């Protein structure tokens, strides 16, 4: 096998590495060259930033990422998990479950944890397979289409709509909100770019996105309708249960929890499916392996997730002075785990730039590594992807890219905006 991105093997000079420059994340190649350089030359690297931000430590090796992710006492989430630096007032207004540690974090997770466990997710298998067939029937009948719009985005949002018990006609609105919020650094998506002066008036909103206000309003109406009822959807459970620490969700807690569901429930699975499809197109030998041996697909899903790395990073903040990778990190410093880099670490993955659907012992960090913040929806994402490719691969004799594949301008989400394809049916 050969890598579809051989340029990755040409390290970028260390003095040209800039993980704070969002324009470095739009070509699908430069991020991997930067990560490669850092893992080999400076695996815990101080990255300066422009004011008002103060810079951050980039952690790029698998082992160091795992160490930071596991140690919530030393590396806290409570000061924010994105690169933006916020004051205590903003944290109080914007904090979701992601920005909590300890007892309260566990209590908030417990509200929906069972709904994302195997006993519940396995009950959705028939629904997911039927939904997948419907999505693929509509897309493949066109012959030429945008895979992102017709498949990658359409499928997960239908699943989310089912979990929230909202009508399918709201799907496009949910997708639009996710694009505008997560894409807050991309001019094709953002209402107001994060780095613009105008964003200051939205400083207390998640991602500084005015779209958050629309999501809040939508969620509050759902909460009003479901409060006091006996529904089993995610909204009913949020409004009719008390967290096990005995502290009820405030209105603000609900707003931020609901927004997290809307964004996380769609964006990451969508981009993982897109990256997986592009990788299979670029590596037709691997697509052929799955076509000949469908039993490899569950194993392939783990490679899809490693390869896609849909979330580039999460941030923590040091609660004390600590040494990591030979560097002295000070209390209050931002410490950023570059999951995408950990997923290409040569010390863990043999031939990490090869896309191998039969890769064994695939210890990727896509959902976190030993973290109390391990992605709540990881089993659902895995199940969605497995069923999608079990249904898709037998239907296609050939698939090729027919145009440009633009990337989201972001160092947070590793997103594909469009994937124009032409398909020949089997």
TIDOMAR-604818 format. One record per residue: x, y, z of N, C-alpha, C in turn. Coordinates in steps of 0.001 Angstrom, whole numbers, padded with zeros to 6 digits, always signed. Each point is the difference from the previous one (the first is absolute). Example, Ala and Ser with C-alpha at 12.3 -4.5 7.8 and 13.67 -1.06 7.14 Angstrom:
<pts>
+013190-005690+007800-000890+001190+000000+000900+001200+000000;-000350+001050-000720+000820+001190+000060-000770+001090+000730;
</pts>
This chain:
<pts>
+000842-001201+000000-000842+001201+000000+000875+001248+000000;-000434+001032-000652+000677+001278+000025-000924+001036+000607;+000601+000966+000667-000805+001050+000622-000596+000896-001065;-001275+000384+000140-000583+000950-000933+000540+001417+000195;+000769+000206+001086+000581+001308+000270+001497-000159+000242;+000771-000366-001038+001429-000250+000218+000748+001226+000492;-000571+001212-000233+000673+001214+000452+000163+000020+001517;-000809-000776+000696+000085-000052+001463+001392-000413+000438;+000661-000806-000803+001304-000518+000395+001102+001042-000174;-000336+001177-000523+000969+001084-000103-000263+000962+001154;+000779-000110+001073-000275+000833+001179+000058+001489-000333;-000859+000760+000637+000032+001451-000121+001056+000526+000967;+000859+000928-000424+000987+000548+000938-000682+000501+001275;+000632-000263+001126-000618+000328+001285-000379+001473+000104;+000825+000866-000560-000310+001424+000109-001159+000425-000892;-000503-000911-000837-001179+000291-000823-001282-000598+000578;+000127-000757+001070-001175-000603+000635-000786+001074+000743;-001285+000075-000301-000874+000942+000715-001391-000607+000084;-000283-000623+001120-001295-000650+000201-001094+000995+000378;+000356+001245+000183-000996+001033+000287-000490+000689-001273;+000663-000243-001122-000375+000606-001269-001032-000879-000689;-001240+000439-000021-001082-000827-000530+000151-000277-001487;+000691+000863-000705+000180-000219-001432+000913-001190-000293;+000722-000470+001007+000817-001204-000168-000842-001276-000009;-001301+000120+000255-000853-001183+000157-001014-000145-001142;+000300+000591-001151-000978-000019-001082+000415-000837-001203;+001218-000581+000016+000447-000742-001190+000051-001512+000198;-000274-000485+001217-000007-001436+000241+001375-000624+000088;+001055+000792-000075+001373-000521+000021+000833+000665+001086;-000030+001339+000052+000873+000736+000908-000153-000411+001465;-001220-000251+000510-000089-000412+001412+000832-001243+000298;-000031-000974-000901+000720-001250+000254+001507+000220-000058;+000445+000903-000864+001428+000331-000054+000429+000692+001290;-000846+000903+000522+000329+000677+001258+000041-000990+001155;-000998-000866+000078-000027-000991+001085+001217-000917-000066;+000361-000411-001229+001156-000884-000187+001258+000663+000560;+000199+001254-000345+001167+000737+000483+000010+000096+001518;-001133+000329+000583-000050+000165+001450+000234-001312+000727;-000599-001082-000457+000219-001289+000680+001478-000377+000022;+000713+000337-001081+001393-000425-000118+000993+001007+000570;-000370+001286-000008+000974+001010+000402-000341+000730+001299;-001287+000130+000302-000384+000772+001188-001407-000421+000433;-000129-001215+000569-001327-000578+000232-000865+000728+001025;+000608+000799+000859-000762+000910+000862+000520+001396-000330;-000725+000679-000870+000506+001190-000697-000782+001232+000413;+000717+001082+000327-000672+001245+000325-000396+000714-001286;-001303+000228-000166-000534+000667-001186-000465+001404+000370;+000708+001047-000445-000475+001366+000260-001312+000257-000737;-000780+000925+000517-001236+000432-000638-000036+001523-000048;-000853+000499-000894-000211+001437-000049-000900+000431+001154;+000187+001235+000454-000850+000553+001066-001462-000007-000475;-000947-000225+000918+000153+000006+001457+000419-001344+000591;+000161-001030-000832+000416-001293+000534+001491+000009+000337;+000403-000941+000855+001347+000062+000567+000893-001168-000404;-000473-000886-000876+000810-001142-000399-000404-001266+000730;+000486-001140-000515-000368-001288+000594+001079-001043-000256;-000016-001040+000828+000869-001159-000184-000701-001009-000909;+000665-000372-001077-000532-001017-000912+000568-001362+000370;-000880-000924+000342+000386-001360+000380-000351-000906-001175;+001011-000634-000607-000217-000658-001285+000288-001497-000014;+000604-000534+001057+000251-001448+000041-001119-000721+000745;-000280-001194-000463-001090-000824+000533+000100-000152+001513;+001180-000354+000506+000159-000265+001429-000246+001254+000834;+000489+001142-000468-000189+001248+000741-001459+000451-000048;-000649-000209-001146-001422+000319-000110-000792-000807+001018;+000301-001303+000080-000699-000870+000947+000232+000452+001438;+001211+000417+000299+000310+000450+001364-000832+001229+000354;-000063+000968-000897-000769+001218+000263-001484-000321+000112;-000500-000834-000911-001426-000303-000047-000484-000697+001267;+000845-000831+000589-000395-000786+001175+000037+000804+001294;+000840+001026+000033+000286+000687+001264-000773+001314+000089;-001270-000101+000371-000850+001195+000076+000368+000881+001182;+000687-000538+000981+000393+000822+001139+001111+000972-000381;+000919-000459-000838+001113+000857-000420-000338+000815-001232;-000817-000591-000869-000355+000648-001267-001523+000106-000069;-000509+001130+000424-001437+000155+000184-000708+000464-001273;-001275-000378-000096-000867+000476-001080-000779+001249+000402;+000054+000355+001254-000904+001027+000524+000358+001418-000438;+001156+000169-000622+000393+001317-000501-000272+000150-001494;-000639-001003-000568-000420-000012-001401+000753-001086-000759;-000629-000501-001064+000603-001116-000746+000376+000385-001423;-000265+001248-000387+000465+000508-001287+001111+001018+000235;+000607+000465-001065+001167+000870+000141-000351+001405+000480;-001220+000433-000235-000393+001334+000434+000184+000141+001511;+000580+001117+000404+000173+000260+001426-001181+000827+000504;-000629-000500+001034-001227+000621+000507+000160+000330+001474;-000743+000993+000439+000063+000370+001415-001019-000812+000794;+000034+000168+001313-000864-000802+000871-001473+000238-000292;-000337+001221-000350-001389+000326-000317-000467-000758-001237;+000838-000050-001018-000341-000735-001210-000125-001492+000269;+000891-000513+000817-000057-001427+000321-001328-000339+000669;-000432+000852+000933-001265-000260+000689-001168-000041-000976;+000044+000830-001024-001109+000068-000952+000086-001082-001081;+001213-000357-000383+000167-000851-001172+000297-001459+000313;+000313-000315+001258+000464-001347+000328-001063-001060-000290;+000403-001009-000743-000830-001185-000211+000605-001133+000817;-000501-001207-000212+000565-001168+000666+001490-000140-000308;+000429+000458-001174+001409-000111-000379+000903+000815+000909;-000531+001087+000556+000805+000881+000838-000187-000285+001486;-000318-001229+000336-000150-000413+001394+000945-001156+000295;+000393-000125+001234+000785-001144+000471-000659-000558+001253;+000458-001174+000417-000376-000531+001292-001453-000416+000139;-000557+000215+001185-001325-000500+000357-001075+000573-000922;+000040+001306-000239-001046+000612-000826+000069-000510-001438;+001189-000164-000506+000144-000538-001355-000590-001403-000089;+000331-000837+000964-000535-001380-000015-001516+000000+000121;-000527+000910+000817-001461+000085+000169-000682+000417-001295;+000589+000949-000688-000583+000458-001267+000067-001092-001062;+001106-000716-000065+000123-001112-000958-001033-001075+000281;-000242-000247+001279-000881-001101+000386-001439+000207-000476;-000380+001255-000245-001363+000272-000454-000326-000744-001288;+000987-000089-000903-000255-000618-001304+000904-001190-000294;+000849-000367+000961+001006-001035-000275-000633-001319-000440;-001074-000380+000667-000632-001274-000345-000563+000035-001417;-000456+001165-000445-000594+000116-001333+001019-000198-001104;+001274+000150+000347+001060-000210-000982+000773-001291+000258;-000528-000842+000890+000632-001279+000299-000448-001088-000961;+000660-001151+000086-000242-001076-000962-001437-000506+000038;-000592-000092+001190-001340-000580+000093-001028+000820-000767;+000193+001318-000048-000923+000871-000720+000401+000116-001474;+001266+000248-000262+000454+000201-001382-000276-001228-000856;+000172-001183+000568-000266-001224-000774-001474-000102-000419;-000876+000624+000766-001418-000011-000357-000290+000860-001230;+000945+000883-000334-000183+000884-001151+000504-000613-001300;+000547-001213+000054+000656-000566-001183-000932-000066-001207;-001213-000496+000187-000929-000116-001133-000385+001376-000533;-000243+000944+000919-000313+001363-000429+001153+000592-000800;+001234-000172+000498+001159+000554-000676+000189-000615-001386;-000235-001300-000098+000179-000657-001299-001067+000476-000996;-001205+000146+000470-001055+000503-000875+000261+001438-000422;+000466+000813+000934+000305+001389-000305+001164+000091-000988;+001000-000854+000197+001145-000016-000916-000455-000334-001408;-000837-001015-000125-000497-000406-001325-000749+001152-000664;-000798+000705+000780-000763+001125-000555+000936+001111-000478;+001005+000319+000808+000970+001032-000364+000739-000381-001272;+000467-001249-000067+000780-000443-001157-000862-000115-001251;-001224-000478+000146-000895-000098-001160-000142+001372-000667;-000219+001017+000809-000218+001343-000534+001265+000558-000648;+001147-000219+000636+001251+000561-000520+000483-000737-001240;+000063-001318+000068+000584-000780-001094-000834+000083-001272;-001286+000241+000146-000861+000127-001184+000406+001187-000863;+000710+000962+000571+000398+001195-000740+001246-000234-000851;+000792-001021+000345+001207-000277-000766+001147+000913+000356;-000202+001304-000124+000997+001005+000388-000614+000880+001089;+000716+000190+001080-000553+000761+001126+001112+000381+000959;-000331+000879+000939+000922+000375+001067-000184-000991+001142;+000998-000823+000217-000092-001052+001020-000233+000586+001385;+000598+001161+000284-000198+000627+001312-001464+000351+000199;-000575+000694-000952-001379+000465+000147-001001-001147-000001;+000176-000932-000927-001005-001035-000207+000137-001204+000933;+001198-000253+000508+000224-001191+000826+000559+000365+001375;+001202+000571+000031+000689+000227+001282-000783+000881+000952;-000608+001069-000517-000767+000905+000859-001416-000507+000219;-000589-000576-001034-001403-000419+000073-000218-001120+001010;+000881-000975+000009-000193-001183+000839+000095+000310+001493;+001098+000588+000501+000073+000252+001449-001076+000949+000509;-000397+000958-000831-000996+000954+000497-001355-000675+000138;-000297-000976-000841-001229-000764+000160+000020-000824+001282;+001177-000523+000328+000139-000747+001255-000221+000939+001184;+000626+001172-000053-000168+000969+001086-001459+000411+000149;-000667+000221-001124-001411+000385+000054-000828-001072+000704;+000338-001258-000231-000713-001100+000661+000266+000027+001508;+001246+000208+000380+000351+000004+001421-000645+001176+000735;-000111+001138-000701-000628+001181+000604-001510-000008-000153;-000501-000893-000862-001425-000069-000338-000491+001331-000566;+000689+000434-001058-000431+001198-000720-000301-000398-001440;-000842+000742-000705-000417-000393-001339+001136+000079-001008;+000041-000927-000974+001059-000005-001014+000085+001304-000790;-001105+000712-000102+000045+001259-000753+000873+001056+000685;+000383-000246+001261+000906+000919+000691+001474-000345-000238;+000264-001096-000718+001375-000478-000165+000933+001048-000586;-000438+000641-001077+000891+000962-000648+000322+001163+000920;-000950+000386+000829+000265+001065+000962+001044-000440+001022;-000082-001237+000465+000992-000521+000941+001393-000027-000635;+000078-000421-001269+001282-000019-000702+000554+001415-000119;-000864+000930-000371+000414+001394-000170+000534+000570+001303;-000680-000272+001102+000496+000487+001288+001377-000575+000316;+000183-001291-000230+001300-000608+000260+001096+000625-000829;-000285+000226-001294+000991+000635-000871+000381+001385+000508;-001006+000781+000365+000251+001388+000393+000729+000093+001342;-000263-000957+000878+000628+000040+001325+001415-000573-000053;+000139-001232-000477+001335-000616-000071+000864+000708-001040;-000627+000495-001069+000737+000700-001043+000179+001473+000288;+000135+000367+001266+000056+001413+000379+001302+000684-000410;+000944-000772-000572+001237+000583-000517+000081-000112-001521;-001064-000477-000630-000027-000186-001449-000977+001000-000622;+000477+000858-000906-000895+001018-000567-001167-000570-000801;+000095-001251-000432-001127-000614-000721-001140-000373+000938;+000289-000122+001279-000995-000464+000963-000393+001050+001036;+000972+000757+000481-000211+000833+001190-000893+001203-000273;-000911+000285+000934-000724+001267-000014+000959+001132+000351;+000838-000283+001004+000995+000953+000474+001281-000793+000269;+001091+000334-000673+001246-000730+000198+000539+000221+001410;+000519-001068+000578+000497+000055+001373+001015+001119+000190;+000892+000185-000980+001085+000966+000172-000400+001440-000331;-001273+000229-000352-000436+001346-000361-000372+000805+001238;+000085+001315-000133-000391+000880+001107-001485-000159+000321;-000791-000277-001027-001439-000140+000192-000346-001132+000968;+000878-001009+000076-000294-001158+000855-000048+000358+001472;+000575+001149+000359+000037+000381+001410-001406+000155+000570;-000972+000399-000815-001360+000155+000521-000660-001352+000282;+000628-001083-000479-000528-001343+000244+000926-000800+000926;+000812+000686+000770+001051-000636+000788-000539-000991+001023;-001246+000160+000432-000553-000890+001012-000737-001194-000583;-000005-000122-001332-000670-001124-000666+001006-001080-000381;-000401-001268+000010+000902-001059-000448+000554+000297-001393;+001322-000139-000136+000700+000258-001256-000198+001438-000499;-000483+000872+000866-000310+001390-000385-000906+000039-001236;-000860-000960-000125-000842-000106-001191-001425+000434+000293;-000538+000974-000756-001403+000378+000204-000971-001132-000302;+000458-001007-000766-000861-001160-000253-000348-000723+001296;+000842+000159+001022-000285-000623+001294-001335+000463+000562;-000339+001252-000226-001273+000527+000504-001182-000727-000639;+000125-000335-001279-001063-000726-000694-000118-001421+000535;+001141-000623+000263-000018-001349+000572-000633+000015+001382;+000357+000993+000811-000593+000118+001335-001517+000114-000090;-000488+000859-000877-001442+000210-000121-000709-001282-000419;+000589-000713-000930-000575-001261-000479-000041-001028+001137;+001103-000115+000733+000058-000952+001101-000950+000331+001122;-000141+001283+000296-000907+000408+001090-001449-000353-000325;-000379+000132-001258-001365-000358-000381-000210-001504+000140;+001000-000786-000391-000100-001454+000193-000117-000332+001485;+000788+000671+000817-000035-000247+001445-001376+000328+000565;-000572+001108-000444-001329+000397+000480-001029-001076-000322;+000079-000545-001214-000968-001013-000425+000177-001324+000738;+001226-000333+000375+000268-001335+000554+000019-000021+001533;+000116+001156+000617+000127+000040+001466-001247-000597+000658;+000224-000941+000926-001094-000638+000715-000605-001174-000734;+000490-000285-001217-000534-001114-000775+000725-001303+000306;-000354-001039-000768+000609-001310+000241+000817-000454-001207;+000466+000949-000803+000790-000336-001176+001346-000613+000364;+000573-000733-000959+001308-000643+000218+001084+000614-000878;-000328+001037-000768+000997+000672-000836+000993+000755+000877;+001091+000468-000611+001057+000654+000767-000480+001269+000687;-000858+000763-000655-000493+001243+000603-000847-000311+001227;-000894-000970-000115-000849-000370+001145+000845-000435+001186;+001074-000724-000282+000850-000464+001100+000741+001163+000653;+000414+000955-000798+000693+001150+000577-000916+000831+000886;-001241+000215-000425-000874+000915+000749-000757-000686+001129;-000051-001338-000003-000808-000700+001006+000832-000839+000967;+001321+000114-000069+000866-000706+000933+000847+001008+000766;+000420-000391+001174+000952+000786+000778+001333-000726-000008;+001095+000694-000284+001311-000653+000043+000246-000666+001342;+000811-001023-000006+000153-000808+001217+000731+000728+001119;+000567+001200-000279+000573+000779+001094-001070+000830+000706;-001261-000115-000490-001118+000669+000650-000200+001447-000398;+000847+000508-000885-000109+001401-000433-000727+000036-001333;-001226+000545-000051-000756+000020-001255+000710+000817-001082;-000307-000315-001244+000517+000801-001101-000635+001384+000052;+000810+001026-000068-000528+001354-000142-000425+000192-001456;-000702+001084-000266-000389+000310-001380+001232+000130-000883;+001052+000588+000552+001246+000162-000758+000679-001350-000230;-000029-000865+001010+000544-001362-000159-000694-000716-001153;-001332+000120-000032-000744-000662-001069+000370+000581-001357;+000055+001322-000108+000359+000642-001268+001310-000561-000534;+001014-000022+000852+001332-000406-000452+000081-001502-000260;-000749-000788+000755-000036-001451-000218-000675-000287-001352;-001102+000682-000255-000723-000215-001247+000854+000403-001195;+000674+001145+000103+000854+000427-001103+001115-001007-000249;+000560-000551+001062+001045-001015-000152-000525-001219-000750;-001224-000424+000303-000591-001137-000699-000180+000295-001484;-000471+001200-000308-000243+000371-001402+001300+000009-000790;+001042+000555+000600+001273+000125-000715+000747-001330-000036;+000226-000588+001179+000798-001223+000062-000728-001182-000621;-001330+000023+000041-000761-001123-000535-000007-000080-001502;+000521+001004-000661-000028+000023-001457+001385+000169-000604;+000740+000998+000466+001201+000426-000696+001076-001079-000089;+000323-000654+001118+001150-000903-000011-000257-001259-000829;-001189-000586+000123-000316-001191-000795-000052+000360-001479;-000584+001132-000299-000069+000465-001387+001390+000075-000623;+000933+000657+000681+001333+000163-000574+000765-001325-000040;-000246-000865+000964+000655-001311-000023-000437-000812-001217;-001290+000022-000296-000505-000722-001169+000595+000586-001286;+000090+001315-000090+000558+000640-001185+001468-000378-000202;+000782+000101+001077+001420-000361-000097+000177-001473-000346;-000830-000850+000569+000094-001427-000291-000270-000273-001474;-001032+000644-000547-000326-000202-001409+001119+000505-000894;+000542+001162+000312+001097+000540-000800+001223-000917+000059;+000278-000542+001177+001141-000912+000136-000213-001270-000820;-001205-000520-000015-000291-001198-000801+000124+000289-001503;-000413+001195-000403+000155+000389-001410+001484+000109-000357;+000785+000596+000888+001434+000178-000251+000788-001297+000128;-000591-000996+000639+000650-001304+000198-000929-001105-000491;-000190-000113-001304-000970-000961-000535+000302-001443+000378;+001265-000312+000287+000327-001355+000441-000668-000314+001336;-000117+001040+000866-000631-000202+001303-001522-000116-000136;-000572+000758-000911-001421-000139-000285-000293-001394-000532;+000887-000500-000844-000184-001336-000560+000098-001076+001079;+000883+000201+000977+000112-000959+001120-001318-000099+000760;-000623+001136+000234-001266-000009+000730-001126-000571-000847;+000071+000238-001284-001013-000556-000894+000081-001533+000002;+001210-000515+000010+000210-001451-000039-000201-000655+001365;+000237+000767+001068-000104-000564+001350-000699+001000+000923;-001327+000053-000044-000749+000952+000836+000209-000192+001500;+000486-001182+000392+000224-000222+001436+001102+000911+000548;+000766+000640-000893+001045+000922+000428-000555+001380+000385;-001260+000254-000299-000511+001360+000170+000071+000494+001447;-000345-000795+001025+000164+000517+001370+001442+000399+000311;+000963-000768-000493+001407+000364+000167+000310+001270-000782;-000561+000077-001214+000225+001178-000835-000537+001262+000650;-001096-000088+000729-000569+001180+000655+001026+000651+000930;+000769-000820+000710+001026+000565+000882+001067+000726-000811;+000333-000530-001173+000950+000695-000873-000618+001261-000581;-001283-000052-000319-000681+001211-000465+000119+001105+001051;-000224-000358+001248+000036+000975+001086+001411+000531+000235;+000996-000889-000051+001400+000442+000133+000360+000943-001138;-000350-000397-001194+000371+000755-001184-000707+001361-000036;-001275+000002+000328-000795+001235-000078+000418+001012+001058;+000212-000457+001232+000293+000923+001106-000865+001256-000112;-001323-000146+000122-000905+001119-000297+000151+001198+000916;+000538-000216+001203+000300+001117+000897+001520+000075+000129;+000573+001090-000479+001454+000141+000056+000517+000020+001424;-000673+000748+000873+000556+000196+001336-001085+000235+001038;+000381-000189+001253-000691+000570+001144+001054+000600+000921;-000427+001034+000700+000915+000720+000884-000275-000336+001459;+001041+000029+000800-000097-000011+001452+000802+001182+000535;-000073+000227+001300+000767+001069+000646+000705-000580+001216;+001283+000274+000132+000778-000544+001117-000437+000628+001311;-000263-000845+000990-000410+000487+001320+001194+000207+000928;+001184-000444-000439+001224+000143+000791+001191-000056-000951;+001148+000382+000476+001218-000169-000791+000262-001500-000160;+000350-000409-001211+000196-001419-000261+000971-000174-001168;+000717-001106+000010+000895-000311-001118-000684-000976-000948;+000099+000266-001272-000583-000878-001021+000916+000017-001211;+000439-001182-000404+000863-000087-001168+001265+000823+000118;+000517+000121+001205+001219+000766+000203-000200+001500+000082;-001238+000456-000070-000285+001428+000074-000674+000328+001335;+000275+001201+000482-000590+000444+001255-001248+000821-000306;-001135-000562+000316-001276+000658-000228-000421+000702+001284;-000419+001239-000122-000360+000784+001175-001500-000052+000269;-000355+000142+001258-001417+000111+000376-000673+001080-000829;-001161-000334-000589-000739+000953-000804+000298-000073-001487;+001051-000732-000389+000314-000140-001420-001047-000849-000707;-000286+000358-001247-000854-000843-000840+000817-001177-000516;-000593-001189+000086+000643-001229-000455-000956-000654-000997;+000443-000163-001239-000884-000428-001077+000392-001392-000494;-000945-000932+000098+000205-001365-000476-000391-000073-001472;+000973-000221-000870-000277-000111-001426-000272-001468-000319;-001271-000393+000157-000402-001383-000237+000395-000466-001406;-000138+000887-000971+000325-000365-001381+001452-000417-000114;+000880+000680+000686+001418-000363-000010+000228-001340+000697;-000652-000190+001145+000126-001278+000702-000413-001175-000870;-000935+000235-000908-000479-001066-000886+000941-000299-001153;+001104+000737-000095+001043-000301-000996+001344-000271+000668;-000025-000291+001294+001248-000186+000743+000661-001315-000397;+001215+000084-000551+000729-001187-000458+000362-000938+001140;+000021+000500+001218+000326-000858+001141-001159-000920+000379;-001182+000276-000553-001196-000782+000317-000548-000715-001227;+000060+000668-001156-000603-000536-001219+001091-000279-001037;+000112-001260-000413+000906-000319-001087-000485+000625-001295;+000923+000620-000753-000367+000655-001259-001251+000861+000180;+000085+001028+000834-001207+000756+000368-000640+000757-001154;+000746+000236-001070-000570+000715-001137-000588-000938-001040;+000017-001283+000293-000720-000972-000829-001409-000164+000548;-000942-000015-000884-001403-000233+000347-000246-001497-000137;-000171-000673+001137-000035-001469+000032-001273-000456+000704;-000962-000484-000778-001302-000366+000576+000065-001255+000858;+001126-000692-000041+000170-001190+000842+000984+000260+001138;+000284+001252+000277+000972+000341+001049-000441-000579+001339;+000899-000692+000659-000294-000613+001296+000518+000881+001126;-000546-000231+001197+000434+000732+001194+000002+001505-000258;-001118+000494-000503-000118+001390-000431-000347+000893+001195;+001034+000420+000694-000168+000729+001259-000111+001507-000255;-000964+000382-000835-000150+001419-000337-000574+000784+001171;+000164+001320-000082-000463+000881+001078-001137+000903-000471;-000703-000412-001025-001040+000837-000599-001062+000419+001001;-000371-000900+000913-001040+000320+000982+000578+000399+001352;+001304+000186+000060+000666+000232+001268+000733-001265+000413;+000843+000111+001009+000808-001146+000406+000011-000109+001520;-000823-000926+000528-000048-000207+001443-000537+001204+000742;-000751+000824-000696-000441+001271+000570-001364-000111+000651;-000226+000745+001088-001368+000092+000526-000931+000673-001005;+000581+000674-000993-000780+000671-001038-000108-000841-001269;+000287-001291+000093-000147-000879-001160-001338+000273-000681;+000024+000142-001335-001197+000389-000745-001202-000866+000368;-001060+000641+000460-001192-000703+000452-000642-000792-001137;+000076+000519-001216-000658-000640-001133+000890-000892-000830;+001103-000487+000575+000953-000758-000821-000592-001291-000554;-000812-000707+000777-000590-001242-000505-001009+000292-001104;-000775+001050+000168-000953+000372-001036+000732+000343-001297;+001070+000777+000092+000763+000365-001197+000558-001240-000684;+000559-000899+000788+000547-001234-000577-001098-000814-000694;-001150-000080+000637-001112-000776-000563-000512+000638-001279;-000144+001313+000003-000444+000706-001210+000968-000251-001154;+001285+000097+000267+000988-000167-001067+000041-001437-000506;-000085-000948+000918+000025-001408-000427-001174-000302-000922;-001189+000396+000411-001188-000300-000797+000040+000758-001325;+000475+001244+000020+000093+000775-001237+000847-000725-001045;+001168-000463+000390+000888-000618-000993-000375-001445-000299;-000661-000677+000942-000554-001316-000330-001050+000107-001096;-000766+001063+000023-001051+000202-000988+000531+000621-001294;+000959+000893+000124+000484+000738-001170+000880-000840-000926;+000980-000676+000568+001026-000651-000829-000571-001005-000989;-000952-000868+000382-000522-000951-000990-000778+000658-001138;-000406+001237+000177-000836+000667-000995+000799+000659-001123;+001295+000212+000227+000767+000780-000974+001069-000847-000672;+000063+000109-001339+001074-000651-000754+001201+000925-000111;-000275+001304-000025+001088+000975-000121-000479+001338+000550;+000926+000764+000549-000306+001344+000485+001253+000837-000171;-000158+001210-000521+001154+000865-000219-000365+001438+000344;+001024+000765+000358-000173+001413+000318-000030+000793-001296;-000924+000950-000098-000177+000741-001252+000294+001497+000125;+000479+000452+001156+000275+001425+000163+000844+000263+001236;+000098+001256+000362+000786+000395+001160-000636-000521+001294;+000861-000269+000988-000451-000469+001315+000452+001031+001034;-000780+001072+000203+000408+001065+000921-000128-000419+001465;+000911+000507+000824+000029-000313+001431-000511+001192+000812;-000524-000300+001169-000435+001045+000927+001233+000749+000510;-000082+001311-000010+001104+000817+000530-000087-000023+001524;+000680-000971+000579-000094-000204+001446+001159-000859+000471;+000532+000311+001176+000968-000903+000619-000653-000793+001125;-001327+000068+000062-000763-000778+000981-000677-001199-000656;-000821+000256-001020-000677-001097-000689+000696-000259-001328;+000321-001261-000250+000624-000430-001250-001127-000367-000954;-000544+001011-000665-001227-000192-000763+000180+000126-001494;-000789-000764-000736-000090+000093-001449-001327+000665-000342;+000057+001080-000782-001222+000743-000310-000773-000609-001168;+000724-000475-001000-000641-000597-001169+000841-001167-000496;-000686-001040-000477+000678-001152-000610-000800-000428-001231;+000230+000681-001134-000747-000330-001198+000464-001339-000592;-000943-000905-000230+000351-001342-000486-000921-000412-001148;+000502-000967-000746-000814-000682-001024+000066-001492+000313;-001144-000645-000012-000088-001390+000441-000520-000878-001136;+000618-001170-000125-000527-001055-000866-000540-001091+000907;-001265-000340-000160-000628-000978+000879+000435-001418-000339;+000021-000822+001042+000362-001404-000186-001143-000752-000677;
</pts>
